[in-house]
Amino acid sequence: MRKPVELWTTIAPPQDYDPLATAEAAVQLEAEGWDGGTVADTQCINVDPYVTLGFCAAKTSRLKLETGVTNTLTRHPAVTASAFATLQVASRGRAVLGISRGDSALAYLGGSPQPIAKFEHTLQMIQAYLRGDGVPVSEAAEALVGTWKDYDHIALGAAPPQSWLKWLANNPTYTKVPMEVVATGPKAIAIGARTAEHVLLMMGAEVGRLRWGVQTAREAAEKAGRDPATLKLGAWVQLRPHDDLAVGRALAAPGSATTARFLTINRTIAAPVSEAERATLKRVGETYDMLHHATGGPQAETLDPEFLDSFNIIGPAARCVERLEEILDLGFDKLMLSVGSAMSTAPREMESRAIAIEAVLPAIRRAA
């Protein structure tokens, strides 16, 4: 018998403009039986995720809440940790910190994802803050931009001995926020396996590639002296069930282009792919228009039917259940299923989402 699996989805659409409406969508997700929901952190495209998740926490009682995802650069590690610790207290223990190296949030500021060589240390700093541990002030200062990194320019008799979230020690309701690293390549997967409680693989729905990701994570955990069984693993999968394959493909294409780009974001492809997939991924990278991030554009037009069919879970409900069961056989603790927003009023998206909720998800829960 398979282990129990958490089923998550996105709360808001790719471009979210109303935190109050998002909170109402979170209420709907909770009523539908989802275990958790995510809100994107990309400040120039969406409303602020922390304010939005706070509204979601106030409106719900069971639904777990996560950034999908935040990054290590647009906020100081202490600010990220304090915001999530606050959400943890406000939600009575339902917060999860979803984090990666950054993409659209940085692109709209003229930057690129954090170099992989610095990623792990930043995560370690955030984890220290979340535990209530101290971080050397010299290290905390290195994450500051645009100021002196010492106390020589201010009147000060005694400096803080370290950098830490002092208020955590005085809050008896706080429990450590789990961190989930969202990763695609082997280096990021390994970093997540060493530093985080959870790793979420974002590489499509092809079972062979997901199996490679699971092995990479578990081997990295073991090499670091960690029991692989303590590492929770998840997979981001786009689920667009519909009897008309053309409809499923059309619904899947915008999100597929974004996720496919993550496989080649550094202009190299480290995950196992076929030659046909490699050619498709190259086209996506060469045509990607950030103005259409996650919403379509020229990058979505580069995806052929064969790629869409293997990269996503689409087709009749029974076929979708069959493919998801193959993924669950790899031992995942969580499926992050993109089924379209509860806020959508587009008829075909609403129809596909209803099939997912009424036919696919119950079957998956029975199979777990």
Stockholm file with secondary structure:
# STOCKHOLM 1.0

chainA/1-368         MRKPVELWTTIAPPQDYDPLATAEAAVQLEAEGWDGGTVADTQCINVDPYVTLGFCAAKTSRLKLETGVTNTLTRHPAVTASAFATLQVASRGRAVLGISRGDSALAYLGGSPQPIAKFEHTLQMIQAYLRGDGVPVSEAAEALVGTWKDYDHIALGAAPPQSWLKWLANNPTYTKVPMEVVATGPKAIAIGARTAEHVLLMMGAEVGRLRWGVQTAREAAEKAGRDPATLKLGAWVQLRPHDDLAVGRALAAPGSATTARFLTINRTIAAPVSEAERATLKRVGETYDMLHHATGGPQAETLDPEFLDSFNIIGPAARCVERLEEILDLGFDKLMLSVGSAMSTAPREMESRAIAIEAVLPAIRRAA
#=GR chainA/1-368 SS CCCCCEEEEESSCSSCCCHHHHHHHHHHHHHHTCSEEEECCCTTTSCCHHHHHHHHHHHCSSCEEEESCEESSSSCHHHHHHHHHHHHHHTTSCEEEEEESCSHHHHTTTCCCCCHHHHHHHHHHHHHHHHTCCBCHHHHHHTCCSSCSSSTTSCCSSCCSSBCCGGGGGCTTCCCCCEEEEECSHHHHHHHHHHCSEEEECSCSCHHHHHHHHHHHHHHHHHTTCCGGGSEEEEEEEEEECSSHHHHHHHHHHHHHHHHHHTTTTSCCCSCCCHHHHHHHHHHHHHCCGGGTTTCSHHHHTCCHHHHHHHSEEESHHHHHHHHHHHHTTCCSEEEEECCCTTCCCHHHHHHHHHIIIIIHHHHHHHC
#=GC SS_cons         CCCCCEEEEESSCSSCCCHHHHHHHHHHHHHHTCSEEEECCCTTTSCCHHHHHHHHHHHCSSCEEEESCEESSSSCHHHHHHHHHHHHHHTTSCEEEEEESCSHHHHTTTCCCCCHHHHHHHHHHHHHHHHTCCBCHHHHHHTCCSSCSSSTTSCCSSCCSSBCCGGGGGCTTCCCCCEEEEECSHHHHHHHHHHCSEEEECSCSCHHHHHHHHHHHHHHHHHTTCCGGGSEEEEEEEEEECSSHHHHHHHHHHHHHHHHHHTTTTSCCCSCCCHHHHHHHHHHHHHCCGGGTTTCSHHHHTCCHHHHHHHSEEESHHHHHHHHHHHHTTCCSEEEEECCCTTCCCHHHHHHHHHIIIIIHHHHHHHC
//
